[in-house]
Structure formats: C-alpha cells, structure tokens
C-alpha cells in the first residue's frame, strides 16, 4: 500500500469518527446512540490497526470484522 493510500485511509477513518461524534450531540434514540458508539469503536479499531501497520487487516471491511464478533455472542 502506498503512503498516499495509507494516509487517505487514516483521514477517512478519522473523518468518520468525527462525524459519528458530532451525531452523538444530536437528539437520538437509545438504539441510534448504541449504533453510533459501536461504529466509533469499529472505526477506532481500524484506525489503530493502520497506525500499528496492520495493512492487511485494515483493508478488511468493518462489517466482516463485526460479523465475527456478533456470531460469538
């Protein structure tokens, strides 16, 4: 992965986190709030994988990663 592509992914994940945090300041149902908290956690996890250098894991769709977590519950 090129440095430019990695930086673009870092920016995209951070932008998503910022957007979800802004949405948390609006009136929401408990279900919506829970969904946003889960999405923030997923985005932070993907961001951390990129920062640590786990490029292959970071390219996996977040939905696929969360499916494994829900299947274990």
Residue, then its C-alpha position, 0 to 999 in steps of 0.5 A: x500500500x502506498x503512503x498516499x493510500x495509507x494516509x487517505x485511509x487514516x483521514x477517512x477513518x478519522x473523518x468518520x469518527x468525527x462525524x459519528x461524534x458530532x451525531x452523538x450531540x444530536x437528539x437520538x434514540x437509545x438504539x441510534x446512540x448504541x449504533x453510533x458508539x459501536x461504529x466509533x469503536x469499529x472505526x477506532x479499531x481500524x484506525x489503530x490497526x493502520x497506525x500499528x501497520x496492520x495493512x492487511x487487516x485494515x483493508x478488511x471491511x468493518x462489517x466482516x470484522x463485526x460479523x465475527x464478533x456478533x456470531x460469538x455472542 
